[in-house]
Amino acid sequence: MVKYAVLLLILLDVFLNVTGQLSLKYGMTKIGNFNLSLSSLPPVFLKAATNFHVLFGLLCYGLGFMVWLIVLSKAEVSYAYPLISLGYVFTAILARVLFGEAVGLTRMAGICITCLGVFLIARS
């Protein structure tokens, strides 16, 4: 029973991290294009610090961190940490769906290999 609870907590952590990453991306696209110079960064950081989607993304990361601490107290890190790579899979797929990002064959092959590795680790 504990193993399934830990797996559910890991999946919750993955969900929170994916949601956080996509929310941060969305929030930063709303801020718009800016130059990468020292003088332009403070206003960008101020806009980011007051952007709902950026703040929500940070909240998701914070909650994910708290869940991860619980996972680490209950599972071997050699089991739990590789499962976090599911976040790469879901983030890539959702970035394609939500933002229209290019996810070509090579990237999809890498995602499939990642899924296979996660499947093998989860069965151990």
Contacts in CASP RR format, 6 or more apart in sequence:
PFRMAT RR
TARGET T0000
AUTHOR 0000-0000-0000
METHOD contacts of the structure
MODEL  1
MVKYAVLLLILLDVFLNVTGQLSLKYGMTKIGNFNLSLSSLPPVFLKAAT
NFHVLFGLLCYGLGFMVWLIVLSKAEVSYAYPLISLGYVFTAILARVLFG
EAVGLTRMAGICITCLGVFLIARS
2 74 0 8 1.000
5 74 0 8 1.000
6 71 0 8 1.000
6 74 0 8 1.000
6 75 0 8 1.000
6 80 0 8 1.000
7 83 0 8 1.000
7 122 0 8 1.000
9 67 0 8 1.000
9 70 0 8 1.000
9 71 0 8 1.000
9 74 0 8 1.000
10 71 0 8 1.000
10 75 0 8 1.000
10 80 0 8 1.000
10 83 0 8 1.000
10 84 0 8 1.000
11 86 0 8 1.000
12 64 0 8 1.000
12 67 0 8 1.000
13 64 0 8 1.000
13 67 0 8 1.000
13 68 0 8 1.000
13 71 0 8 1.000
13 84 0 8 1.000
14 83 0 8 1.000
14 84 0 8 1.000
14 86 0 8 1.000
14 87 0 8 1.000
14 90 0 8 1.000
16 60 0 8 1.000
16 61 0 8 1.000
16 62 0 8 1.000
16 63 0 8 1.000
16 64 0 8 1.000
16 67 0 8 1.000
17 60 0 8 1.000
17 61 0 8 1.000
17 64 0 8 1.000
17 84 0 8 1.000
17 87 0 8 1.000
18 87 0 8 1.000
18 90 0 8 1.000
18 91 0 8 1.000
18 94 0 8 1.000
19 57 0 8 1.000
19 60 0 8 1.000
20 56 0 8 1.000
20 57 0 8 1.000
20 58 0 8 1.000
20 60 0 8 1.000
20 61 0 8 1.000
21 57 0 8 1.000
21 91 0 8 1.000
22 91 0 8 1.000
22 94 0 8 1.000
22 95 0 8 1.000
22 98 0 8 1.000
23 53 0 8 1.000
23 54 0 8 1.000
23 56 0 8 1.000
23 57 0 8 1.000
23 60 0 8 1.000
24 53 0 8 1.000
24 54 0 8 1.000
24 57 0 8 1.000
24 58 0 8 1.000
25 95 0 8 1.000
25 99 0 8 1.000
26 53 0 8 1.000
26 98 0 8 1.000
26 99 0 8 1.000
27 48 0 8 1.000
27 51 0 8 1.000
27 52 0 8 1.000
27 53 0 8 1.000
27 54 0 8 1.000
28 48 0 8 1.000
28 51 0 8 1.000
28 54 0 8 1.000
29 99 0 8 1.000
30 51 0 8 1.000
30 53 0 8 1.000
31 44 0 8 1.000
31 47 0 8 1.000
31 48 0 8 1.000
31 51 0 8 1.000
34 40 0 8 1.000
34 44 0 8 1.000
48 54 0 8 1.000
49 55 0 8 1.000
71 80 0 8 1.000
72 80 0 8 1.000
79 121 0 8 1.000
79 124 0 8 1.000
82 117 0 8 1.000
82 118 0 8 1.000
82 121 0 8 1.000
83 118 0 8 1.000
83 121 0 8 1.000
83 122 0 8 1.000
85 114 0 8 1.000
85 118 0 8 1.000
86 114 0 8 1.000
86 115 0 8 1.000
86 118 0 8 1.000
88 111 0 8 1.000
88 114 0 8 1.000
89 111 0 8 1.000
89 114 0 8 1.000
89 115 0 8 1.000
89 118 0 8 1.000
92 101 0 8 1.000
92 103 0 8 1.000
92 107 0 8 1.000
92 111 0 8 1.000
93 103 0 8 1.000
93 111 0 8 1.000
95 101 0 8 1.000
95 103 0 8 1.000
96 102 0 8 1.000
96 103 0 8 1.000
103 111 0 8 1.000
END
